[in-house]
Amino acid sequence: MTIISNTTVLSNFASVGVLDLLRQLYQTLTIPVEVYEEIEIGLTEGYNFYEGIQQFIFPFADSGWIHLTSLNEEELRLFGELSSRLHPGERACLAMADKRGWWLLTDDRAARREASRRNIRLSGSIGCLVLAVEREIYSLTQANEALEAMIQQGYLSPVTDLTVLLKPET
């Protein structure tokens, strides 16, 4: 399964110093050029948690686990049809996920609505944290601490404790 991420999820994990959790969960993430451009803008605006991210991005780093890709012609058409209220990174992710059958990582409400409308499989920061607990990569305590740190950085989370989202033990 290929996973494409927009800027929101990358920002949440990078801002609290746990970007590598996404690598542990998915081994490889894909981002469109438009998301990389948003990251570059973020750096110029003082979002220092993006410092050094190029070392994780292929083709900038041969061993990069975040793969940079471009829209093809069919995806460009869909990109142009999507609402201009969505940021370019979200529109590019939606177009690629739709046309390539990929999973989408986003926390943006409008992008999630559009993904659902198009039957695109999706998750977000909370889903990633829950998955990390379910796969025993993180303890519940570690995941809740990461969530709390994200909330302190401005993430608007619908929950403050991931316990309610975990499947009960059988």
C-alpha positions as CSV (number, residue, x, y, z in Angstrom):
1,M,0.0,0.0,0.0
2,T,1.4,3.4,-0.9
3,I,0.7,6.3,1.4
4,I,0.7,9.9,0.3
5,S,0.8,12.7,3.0
6,N,0.0,16.3,2.9
7,T,1.7,18.9,5.0
8,T,-0.6,18.8,8.1
9,V,0.4,15.3,9.2
10,L,4.1,15.8,8.5
11,S,4.0,19.1,10.4
12,N,2.3,17.5,13.4
13,F,4.9,14.8,13.7
14,A,7.9,17.0,12.8
15,S,6.9,19.7,15.3
16,V,7.1,17.4,18.2
17,G,10.2,15.6,17.1
18,V,8.6,12.2,16.2
19,L,8.7,12.4,12.4
20,D,10.5,9.0,12.4
21,L,7.4,7.3,13.7
22,L,5.8,7.7,10.3
23,R,8.8,5.9,8.8
24,Q,8.4,3.1,11.4
25,L,4.7,2.8,10.5
26,Y,4.9,3.0,6.7
27,Q,8.5,2.5,5.8
28,T,8.0,4.9,2.8
29,L,5.8,8.0,2.4
30,T,5.1,9.9,-0.8
31,I,4.7,13.6,-1.0
32,P,3.9,15.6,-4.1
33,V,6.1,18.5,-5.2
34,E,3.4,20.9,-3.9
35,V,3.7,19.6,-0.4
36,Y,7.5,20.0,-0.5
37,E,7.0,23.6,-1.7
38,E,4.7,24.2,1.4
39,I,7.5,22.8,3.6
40,E,10.0,25.2,2.0
41,I,7.7,28.1,2.6
42,G,7.2,26.9,6.2
43,L,11.0,27.0,6.7
44,T,11.2,30.6,5.4
45,E,8.3,31.5,7.8
46,G,10.2,30.2,10.8
47,Y,8.8,26.6,11.1
48,N,12.3,25.4,12.2
49,F,11.0,21.8,12.9
50,Y,11.4,21.3,9.1
51,E,15.2,21.9,9.4
52,G,17.1,19.0,7.9
53,I,14.0,17.3,6.4
54,Q,15.8,17.1,3.0
55,Q,17.9,14.3,4.5
56,F,14.8,12.2,4.6
57,I,13.5,13.1,1.1
58,F,14.4,11.0,-2.0
59,P,15.9,12.2,-4.4
60,F,17.7,14.7,-2.3
61,A,19.0,11.8,-0.2
62,D,19.5,8.4,-1.8
63,S,18.3,6.7,1.4
64,G,15.3,9.0,1.8
65,W,12.1,7.4,3.0
66,I,9.9,10.3,1.9
67,H,9.6,10.0,-1.8
68,L,9.0,13.2,-3.8
69,T,6.7,12.8,-6.9
70,S,4.9,14.9,-9.5
71,L,1.4,14.9,-10.8
72,N,0.9,13.2,-14.2
73,E,-1.4,14.6,-16.9
74,E,-4.6,12.9,-15.7
75,E,-3.9,14.0,-12.1
76,L,-3.2,17.6,-13.2
77,R,-6.6,17.7,-14.7
78,L,-8.2,16.6,-11.5
79,F,-6.0,19.0,-9.5
80,G,-7.4,21.8,-11.6
81,E,-11.0,20.6,-11.0
82,L,-10.7,20.4,-7.2
83,S,-11.8,23.4,-5.1
84,S,-9.4,26.3,-5.0
85,R,-10.3,26.6,-1.3
86,L,-8.0,23.6,-0.8
87,H,-4.2,24.3,-0.6
88,P,-2.2,23.1,-3.6
89,G,-0.6,20.3,-1.5
90,E,-4.0,19.0,-0.5
91,R,-5.3,19.1,-4.1
92,A,-2.2,17.3,-5.3
93,C,-2.5,14.6,-2.7
94,L,-6.1,14.1,-3.4
95,A,-5.5,13.9,-7.2
96,M,-2.7,11.3,-6.7
97,A,-4.6,9.3,-4.1
98,D,-7.7,9.2,-6.3
99,K,-6.0,8.3,-9.6
100,R,-3.4,5.9,-8.1
101,G,-5.6,4.3,-5.5
102,W,-3.2,5.4,-2.6
103,W,-4.0,6.0,1.0
104,L,-4.1,9.7,2.1
105,L,-2.7,11.1,5.3
106,T,-4.3,14.4,6.1
107,D,-5.8,16.3,9.1
108,D,-7.4,19.0,7.0
109,R,-11.2,18.8,7.4
110,A,-12.0,20.0,3.8
111,A,-9.5,17.6,2.3
112,R,-10.9,14.7,4.4
113,R,-14.4,15.5,3.3
114,E,-13.3,15.5,-0.4
115,A,-11.4,12.2,0.2
116,S,-14.4,10.6,1.7
117,R,-16.6,11.9,-1.2
118,R,-14.2,10.2,-3.6
119,N,-13.9,7.0,-1.5
120,I,-10.2,7.6,-0.9
121,R,-8.9,5.6,2.0
122,L,-7.5,8.0,4.6
123,S,-6.0,8.5,8.0
124,G,-4.5,11.4,10.0
125,S,-2.3,12.1,12.9
126,I,-4.6,10.5,15.4
127,G,-5.0,7.4,13.2
128,C,-1.2,7.1,13.0
129,L,-0.8,7.3,16.7
130,V,-3.4,4.7,17.3
131,L,-1.8,2.5,14.7
132,A,1.6,2.9,16.5
133,V,0.0,1.6,19.7
134,E,-1.8,-1.2,18.0
135,R,1.5,-2.3,16.3
136,E,3.3,-1.9,19.6
137,I,5.7,0.6,18.2
138,Y,4.6,3.1,20.9
139,S,3.0,2.5,24.2
140,L,-0.3,4.2,24.9
141,T,1.6,6.6,27.2
142,Q,4.1,7.5,24.5
143,A,1.3,8.1,22.0
144,N,-0.8,10.2,24.4
145,E,2.3,12.2,25.2
146,A,2.9,12.8,21.5
147,L,-0.7,13.8,21.0
148,E,-0.5,16.2,24.0
149,A,2.6,17.8,22.5
150,M,0.9,18.2,19.1
151,I,-2.1,19.9,20.9
152,Q,0.4,22.2,22.6
153,Q,1.8,23.1,19.2
154,G,-1.7,24.0,18.0
155,Y,-3.2,20.8,16.6
156,L,-6.9,20.8,17.1
157,S,-7.6,17.3,18.2
158,P,-11.1,15.9,18.7
159,V,-9.7,13.7,21.6
160,T,-7.0,14.2,24.3
161,D,-6.7,10.5,25.2
162,L,-6.3,7.8,22.6
163,T,-7.7,5.1,24.9
164,V,-11.2,5.7,23.6
165,L,-10.1,4.9,20.0
166,L,-8.3,1.6,20.8
167,K,-9.9,-1.7,20.2
168,P,-10.7,-3.4,23.5
169,E,-8.7,-6.4,24.4
170,T,-10.4,-9.7,23.8
